[in-house]
Amino acid sequence: MAWTTAEVARMSGTTARTLRHYDAVGLLVPAGTGAGGVRLYERAHLLRLQRILLLRELGVPLAVVGQVLAGQRDEAAALRAHADQLAAEGDRLARLAATARRTADHLEGDTDMTEQQFFEGLARDRDQYEQELVAQHGEGVRAAFAQARERTAGWSREDFERGGREHRELAGRLGALVRRGAAPGDEEVQALVAEHHAGVAAHWTPDRSAYRGLADTYVEDARFRSFYDDVEPGLAAWLREAMGVWADAHLT
């Protein structure tokens, strides 16, 4: 028995676009095609999709899901690693909850707080994140972090939060262009990539090689790829191509 893309999307609660993306990246390739080129899935594909969706529901990055299903990565080890990440995030959220309660008491005049205590739980350990990226991508990353620290030394928390909001909003606009079928080299796409580069340059100034390296990181680093692909499946790889076009045209 075989099911069409629409039928599989309906029974699994996912979307036809997501299934097509899974096909494009080799994660869930249909058994074949029927009349009119309709993709057809068999029972084994449904079971594989169930594992994909389960791992994604648990927060496992798509790149790691592919490694698990290919047997290149132990599933239990991948889940344990993600559980460790969730536990660390849980600790941060617990500190954040404590900060909120302490601030409420402070506002009511029951306790005093230092300026440093205002921000407990609000920031991840940037030094740890830097070390992880340096280990993955080389010493050039360390120089970028140093430049970013220098340029943002006077920023307030509101400045950082505004930058984060602007980045998420830009990712949403890029995702909308992907859904419309825009090509990475289209003029409208390249205008948004120019905005992206300007946002990056507020922290550090990449040349052509560094900007292309950043684009590669968006695909190769599971955290970056998950951020973009959660906005729109395939966005990370599409953005890498778009950034490459812009870098070749505008950077040396």
N, C-alpha and C positions, 0 to 999 in steps of 0.2 A: 504494500500500500504506500502511496506517495501523497504528499501535501504540497500545495503551492506556497509561495512566499506570503501571500495574504492570509492563508489559513494558518500558517505557522506563527505569523505575527499576532493573529487574533488569539490563538490558544495559549501563547507564551506571554502575552502582555507586552511584547516589545514592538518595534516598528519595522516596516519594510526597509526603510533607509538603513537602520542598524544592521539588519540581516545582509543587505547588499554590501555594507562596509565590512562585515565579518568575512564575506566571500572575497572581497577585494584584497584583504590582508592575509588570506589563506587560513583564517581561523575556523570558518565553517563553510566549506565548499559544497554546494548542492550535488545531489547524485547525478543530475542531468537537467535537461530542459524538455518541456512539453510543447504542445501546439502554441505557436506564436512566440516562442522563446521564453515561456514562463518557467522559472526555476522550480525544480521539484526536490523535495526533501523526503528521506525515508526515516524509519523508526530510529536507526542508529544516529542519524543527524539530530533528531529530537533529544536523544539522551545526551549527545555532546553539547547541544545548546543549553540543556538544563545545567550542566556543569559550568559552562561559561557564565550563565546568568547567576548561578549560585556564588561563584568566585567574585564576580563583579559586585553582587549585593553585599558581600563581605568586605568590599573595598579593595580587592586585589587589583593592581593596575593591569590594563589590557595586555601590555607587553609581557608581564609575568604570567598571565593566564595562558598566553600562547606557549610560553616555555613549559608550563605545567602539562598542557595537553600534548605537547610534542615529546614529553618524557625527558626534557633537558633539565628540568627542575623538579625536585621532590615536592609533591603537593602539600604534604604535611609540613615540610620545612617552610614553604611559602606562606602557609596559613599561620604558622608560629611567628614568622618574622613580621607579618602584618599584625598579629595579635600584640606583639611587643610595641609596634608603632601606636596601636590603639591605646595600649596601657599608658604609654608615655603621654599621649594626648589627653587621656583621662586624668592623669596627674596634673597636667597644666590646667584643665578645666576645673579641677578641684581647687587649685590655687586661685583661679579666677573667681570661683564662687565665694571663696573665703575673702577675697578682696572686695567683692560686692557687698558682703555682709558687714565687713569692717568699715567700708565707706559709709554705709547706711548708719551704722552706729556713730561714726564720726560726724555726720551731718546732723544727727540728733543730739550731739554734744556729749555722748557717752564715752568716747575714746579719742585719743590723739593719733594722728598718722603722720609718718614722714613722707616727704615728696617721693622717695623711692618706692614706698609701699603703695602709692597710688597705682603703680603700673605692674604689680606682681601678677603674673599669669597672662599678661597681655602680649608678651613678646616671646617668640621661640628663641632658642639658643643659636644666634647667628654664627658664633664661632664654630659650633658643632656642624652646622650646615655647610659652612665654608670648607671645613676639613673634608667633609664627604665629597663635595664637588671637586676639590683639588685632587683627591685620590682618584676620582673618576675621569677627570678631564685635563689634569696637568697644572703646572705652576702658573700658567697664564691667568687662571681663574683668581689666584691670590692677588695679583696686581689689580684686577678689576674690583675685587672687594675692597682693597686699600683705597683705590680712587673713589669708590662709592662712599666709604666712611668719611673721607675728607670732604666730599661735596655735600653730604647730608648732615654734617656735624651740627649745623644750626637748625635743623628741621625739628618741628614740633611733632607730637603724635598725630595731630590733625593733618599735617603735611603728608605723613606716611599713609594715613588712612585714605586721604584724597587720591594719592597716587595709586593705591590698590583699587579703589573704586573705578578710576579712569581706565586702568588696565583691564579690569573685568568687563567694563562697558565696551572697550575696543574689541575684546575677544568676542563679545556678543555680536558686534557689527560684522566682524570677519566671518563668524559662523553663519550669519544671515546671507552673506555673499556666496558661501559654499552651497547653501541650500538652494540658492537661485541658479547654481551652475556656473558661476563666474570662474574664469581661468586665472591662475596666479599672476599672469602678466597683464591682465586687464587694467585699464587706466584707473578705474574706481578702486580696485584692489591695491594698486601701487600707491594711491593717495593715502590709504589707511596704513600701509607699511611705513610710509614716511612719518605718520603720526607715531607709529610704534617705535621707530628709530629715535625720534625726538624724546619719547618717554625714557628710553634706555639711556640716551645721552644726558639726561638729567642726573644720572647716577655715575656713569662712566662712558667714555667715548670710544666705541669700537671702530677699527678700520675695517676694510673689506673682509679680510681673513677672520677677524674676531667676530664680526657680525654673522658671517657664514657659520662660524663655530657655534655661536649662540643658537642659530637656527637648527644646527645638528643636535644640540643639547635638548631642544624642545621635543625631538623625536626619540633620542637615545636614552634620556633620563626619564624613568617611569613617572616621577612626580609631575614634571612639566607636561609630558605627553598626556597623562590623565587629566590635567587641568584643561588642556585645549580640546581633547577628544570627548570630554564630558560636556563641553559646550556644543560640539557638533562632531560626530564620528568622522575621523580622517582629517580634522582641522590641523593637527600638529604637522603632518607631512605636507599638506597643502600650503601651510604658512611657511614652512622651510623653503619650499620652491619659490614662493612669492618673495621672501626675504633675499634669496639668492639673486633673483632678477633685479631687485632694487639695489642690492650691494654692487652688482656688476655695473649698473648704470650711474651710480652716485658716489661710490666710495673708492678709495685708492688703496 
